[in-house]
């Protein structure tokens, strides 16, 4: 299947590790021009060096951005548009992964997961309207099911992202801008959340692993594949969807 994403201008938040990194690499593999961010300059430098080595003929640019600060996000988008003159796809992937039920965790999660997403969309929207582009937010099965992360801001704000994205889909459809959510299940990354839990809390890791009907956790590349499809013209009539990519982990029927 040809996705026709070559030379599309793509913006990804949280693109140096795990799912975000796989999404960046997926677009680079398709020949897209990719801009990504994270909070630390050292991670940006390391990731950029790796991307350039692996994809020497594809444009990539990383920036150290705190997405919880709307002014930083707006300035970043302005710089991208000044150079590219357009934006075709935005992927709001970054998350604080806050699973502790404290006021500080709720504040951090709101700033990163919600305000960060809203700021990205608002800054990019005029350019997405011009290109008839696509918005993709990364939620989680924790936004659909009450799971071991409850009670915490993680599932609550992931659920809010699904609703916000559906609102965008409905209101932007007349302007031919699509908005969809991808909700990953348990995704294993060695230096990520589940890799850390495997080392620090093997009992929890084992219990969660046992809940996966396929007998394994997912791979970041499997989430990236869903994102790329939704960003492409092959999904031209799909908007407002919450695509759950979880290996049938969730037991509820999604109508």
C-alpha positions as CSV (number, residue, x, y, z in Angstrom):
1,X,0.0,0.0,0.0
2,X,1.4,3.4,-1.0
3,X,0.8,6.0,1.7
4,X,2.0,8.9,-0.5
5,X,3.6,10.7,2.5
6,X,6.8,11.8,0.7
7,X,7.6,15.4,1.3
8,X,4.8,15.9,3.7
9,X,5.7,18.3,6.6
10,X,5.1,16.4,9.8
11,X,5.4,17.6,13.4
12,X,5.8,15.1,16.3
13,X,6.0,15.9,19.9
14,X,8.1,13.6,22.1
15,X,10.0,12.1,19.3
16,X,13.2,10.8,20.9
17,X,12.1,7.6,22.6
18,X,9.7,4.7,22.5
19,X,6.5,5.3,20.5
20,X,7.4,8.8,19.5
21,X,10.7,7.7,18.1
22,X,9.1,4.9,16.1
23,X,6.6,7.4,14.7
24,X,9.4,9.8,13.6
25,X,11.3,6.9,12.0
26,X,8.1,5.7,10.2
27,X,7.5,9.1,8.6
28,X,11.2,9.4,7.7
29,X,11.0,6.0,6.1
30,X,8.1,7.3,4.0
31,X,10.2,10.3,2.9
32,X,8.4,12.9,5.0
33,X,10.1,16.0,6.3
34,X,9.9,15.6,10.0
35,X,10.2,18.0,12.9
36,X,10.2,16.6,16.4
37,X,10.8,17.8,19.9
38,X,11.5,16.8,23.5
39,X,12.5,18.8,26.6
40,X,16.2,18.1,26.7
41,X,18.8,19.2,24.2
42,X,21.0,16.2,24.9
43,X,18.3,13.8,23.9
44,X,17.5,15.9,20.8
45,X,21.2,15.8,19.7
46,X,21.5,12.0,20.2
47,X,18.3,11.2,18.4
48,X,19.0,13.6,15.5
49,X,22.4,12.0,15.0
50,X,20.9,8.6,14.9
51,X,18.1,9.6,12.5
52,X,20.6,11.3,10.1
53,X,22.7,8.2,10.1
54,X,19.8,5.9,9.4
55,X,18.0,8.2,7.0
56,X,20.7,10.3,5.3
57,X,18.5,11.5,2.4
58,X,15.5,12.6,4.4
59,X,15.0,15.9,6.2
60,X,14.9,15.8,10.0
61,X,15.0,18.6,12.6
62,X,14.8,18.4,16.4
63,X,14.1,21.1,18.9
64,X,14.2,21.3,22.7
65,X,10.7,22.4,23.6
66,X,8.6,22.3,26.8
67,X,5.1,21.6,25.4
68,X,3.5,22.7,28.7
69,X,4.4,26.2,27.7
70,X,2.1,27.5,24.9
71,X,4.5,30.3,24.0
72,X,7.3,27.7,23.3
73,X,5.0,25.6,21.2
74,X,3.7,28.6,19.2
75,X,7.3,29.8,18.5
76,X,8.3,26.4,17.4
77,X,5.5,26.1,14.9
78,X,6.2,29.6,13.6
79,X,9.8,28.6,12.9
80,X,8.7,25.5,11.1
81,X,6.2,27.4,8.9
82,X,8.7,30.1,8.2
83,X,11.0,27.5,6.7
84,X,8.5,25.0,5.2
85,X,5.5,27.3,4.4
86,X,3.2,24.5,5.3
87,X,2.3,21.8,7.8
88,X,0.5,18.6,6.7
89,X,0.4,16.4,9.8
90,X,0.7,17.0,13.6
91,X,1.1,14.1,16.0
92,X,0.7,14.9,19.7
93,X,2.5,12.1,21.3
94,X,4.3,13.5,24.4
95,X,3.0,12.5,27.8
96,X,4.1,13.0,31.4
97,X,3.0,9.4,32.2
98,X,1.8,10.7,35.6
99,X,0.4,7.7,37.6
100,X,0.6,9.1,41.1
101,X,-2.5,10.6,42.6
102,X,-0.9,13.9,43.9
103,X,-1.8,17.5,43.1
104,X,1.7,17.9,41.5
105,X,1.1,14.9,39.2
106,X,-2.3,16.2,38.1
107,X,-0.8,19.7,37.4
108,X,2.1,18.1,35.4
109,X,-0.2,15.8,33.4
110,X,-2.6,18.6,32.6
111,X,0.3,20.9,31.4
112,X,2.0,18.2,29.3
113,X,-0.8,15.9,28.0
114,X,-3.7,18.4,27.6
115,X,-2.4,21.9,27.4
116,X,0.5,20.6,25.3
117,X,-1.9,19.0,22.8
118,X,-4.3,22.0,22.7
119,X,-1.3,24.4,22.2
120,X,0.1,22.3,19.4
121,X,-3.3,22.1,17.6
122,X,-4.1,25.8,18.0
123,X,-0.7,26.9,16.7
124,X,-0.8,24.5,13.7
125,X,-4.4,24.8,12.8
126,X,-4.3,27.6,10.3
127,X,-1.7,25.8,8.4
128,X,-3.5,22.4,8.6
129,X,-6.6,24.1,7.2
130,X,-4.6,25.4,4.3
131,X,-3.1,21.9,3.6
132,X,-6.3,20.0,4.5
133,X,-4.1,18.2,6.9
134,X,-4.4,15.6,9.7
135,X,-4.2,15.7,13.5
136,X,-3.4,12.6,15.4
137,X,-3.3,12.3,19.2
138,X,-1.8,9.4,21.1
139,X,-4.0,8.3,24.0
140,X,-4.0,4.9,25.8
141,X,-6.1,2.0,26.7
142,X,-6.0,3.6,30.2
143,X,-8.2,6.3,28.7
144,X,-10.8,3.6,27.8
145,X,-10.6,1.1,30.7
146,X,-10.1,1.6,34.4
147,X,-6.8,-0.2,35.0
148,X,-3.9,-0.5,37.4
149,X,-3.0,3.2,36.8
150,X,-6.2,4.4,38.7
151,X,-6.7,6.6,40.4
152,X,-4.3,9.0,38.7
153,X,-4.2,11.7,36.1
154,X,-2.9,9.3,33.4
155,X,-6.1,7.6,32.4
156,X,-8.2,10.7,33.1
157,X,-6.3,12.9,30.7
158,X,-5.9,10.2,28.1
159,X,-9.7,9.9,28.1
160,X,-10.0,13.7,27.8
161,X,-7.7,13.5,24.7
162,X,-10.0,11.1,23.0
163,X,-13.0,13.4,23.6
164,X,-11.1,16.5,22.5
165,X,-9.9,14.9,19.3
166,X,-13.4,13.8,18.5
167,X,-14.5,17.4,19.0
168,X,-11.9,18.5,16.6
169,X,-12.9,16.0,14.0
170,X,-16.5,17.1,14.1
171,X,-15.9,20.8,14.0
172,X,-13.0,20.7,11.4
173,X,-14.7,18.3,9.0
174,X,-16.2,21.1,6.9
175,X,-12.6,22.4,6.4
176,X,-11.3,18.9,5.4
177,X,-9.0,18.6,8.4
178,X,-9.1,15.2,9.9
179,X,-8.5,14.3,13.6
180,X,-8.0,10.8,15.0
181,X,-6.7,9.2,18.1
182,X,-4.5,6.1,18.5
183,X,-4.8,4.3,21.8
184,X,-1.9,1.9,22.4
185,X,-2.1,-1.0,24.8
186,X,1.0,-2.4,26.6
187,X,3.9,-1.4,24.5
188,X,7.3,-2.8,25.4
189,X,10.4,-0.6,25.2
190,X,13.5,-1.8,27.0
191,X,14.4,1.6,28.2
192,X,10.8,2.7,28.6
193,X,8.0,2.3,31.1
194,X,7.5,-1.5,30.8
195,X,11.2,-2.2,30.5
196,X,11.7,-0.3,33.8
197,X,8.8,-2.1,35.5
198,X,10.2,-5.5,34.3
199,X,13.4,-4.7,36.2
200,X,12.0,-2.9,39.3
201,X,8.7,-4.7,39.8
202,X,8.7,-8.1,38.2
203,X,5.5,-9.2,39.9
204,X,3.5,-6.3,38.3
205,X,5.2,-6.9,35.0
206,X,4.3,-10.5,35.0
207,X,0.7,-9.9,36.0
208,X,0.2,-7.3,33.2
209,X,1.9,-9.5,30.7
210,X,-0.5,-12.3,31.5
211,X,-3.4,-10.1,30.6
212,X,-2.3,-9.8,27.0
213,X,-4.4,-12.4,25.0
214,X,-1.6,-12.5,22.3
215,X,0.9,-13.5,24.9
216,X,3.1,-10.5,24.3
217,X,3.2,-6.7,24.6
218,X,3.2,-4.6,21.5
219,X,6.0,-2.9,19.6
220,X,6.4,0.8,19.1
221,X,6.6,0.2,15.3
222,X,3.0,-1.3,15.5
223,X,1.7,2.0,16.9
224,X,3.7,4.0,14.3
225,X,2.1,1.9,11.5
226,X,-1.4,2.9,12.7
227,X,-0.4,6.6,12.9
228,X,1.1,6.6,9.4
229,X,-2.1,5.0,8.0
230,X,-4.3,7.6,9.7
231,X,-2.1,10.4,8.4
232,X,-2.2,9.2,4.9
233,X,-4.7,9.7,2.1
234,X,-5.7,6.1,2.5
235,X,-7.6,7.2,5.6
236,X,-9.2,10.1,3.8
237,X,-12.7,9.3,5.1
238,X,-11.6,8.4,8.6
239,X,-12.0,11.2,11.2
240,X,-13.1,11.1,14.8
241,X,-11.9,7.5,15.3
242,X,-10.2,6.1,18.3
243,X,-8.0,3.4,16.9
244,X,-7.2,0.9,19.7
245,X,-4.0,-0.9,19.0
246,X,-3.7,-3.3,22.0
247,X,-3.7,-6.9,20.8
248,X,-7.2,-7.3,22.2
249,X,-6.2,-6.3,25.7
250,X,-9.4,-4.3,26.3
251,X,-12.4,-6.6,26.9
252,X,-15.1,-4.0,26.3
253,X,-16.8,-3.6,22.9
254,X,-16.1,-0.2,21.4
255,X,-19.1,1.1,19.5
